[in-house]
Amino acid sequence: MLEAVHLCVITDPGLAPGRDHVAIAAAALAGGADMIQLRDKTGSLRDLLPQARSIRALCRSRGALFIVNDRVDLALATDADGAHVGQEDLPAASARRLLGPRRLLGVSTHSLAQAEAARQAGADYIGFGPMFATGTKDTGYEPRGLNALRGIRRAVSLPILAIGGITLENATLVIEAGAAAPAVISAVVAAADISAAAAAFRQRVAAAKAGR
């Protein structure tokens, strides 16, 4: 399932003035994103619930995956396809128990040891990064680079979403290094035309996958 994903767009209204999570997701899906991750560390669950339900409906109408970042309760409440947790969030093993076997579990990783731990905890896929320098999401880690991604790909069989500083110019490189798809925030969400930016990524990733 994850190997068929071409583009994961992570919503961030702070980068798209005048648009909420739903508007960002709708535009990204229109451009060809086939995985949407709702990420909001500060919003209340009461406010996010209707937006998450709307995104879930949009994703299902497009045949795309809907993942909730961090908040497993929101993922369950909206019947999302899964949840994604970081190293400082709910432990992956606990998230796995709550989600059950039917929903997807993604885990952010920054090293081989973390990737292996995610696999053992029952992750369905891992995020790996930051690949390149990025100012969008402060992970506390230095850029990992393509060689590290290649090492993770050789060692862990789970699908990998490359994240951190992914641009249209380097998207091909992460696919060639073994990523299933890029997970993108600012390069799509902060674009003047979100749909066009997503479409450009989708085309670039599809071409890279066809050539490897």
Secondary structure, 3 states (H helix, E strand, C coil): CHHHCCCEEEECHHHCCCCCHHHHHHHHHHCCCCEEEECCCCCCHHHHHHHHHHHHHHHHHHCCEEEEECCHHHHHHCCCCEEEECCCCCCHHHHHHHHCCCCEEEEEECCHHHHHHHHHHCCCEEEECCCCCCCCCCCCCCCCHHHHHHHHHHHCCCCEEEECCCCCCCHHHHHHCCCCEEEECHHHHCCCCHHHHHHHHHHHHHHHHHHC
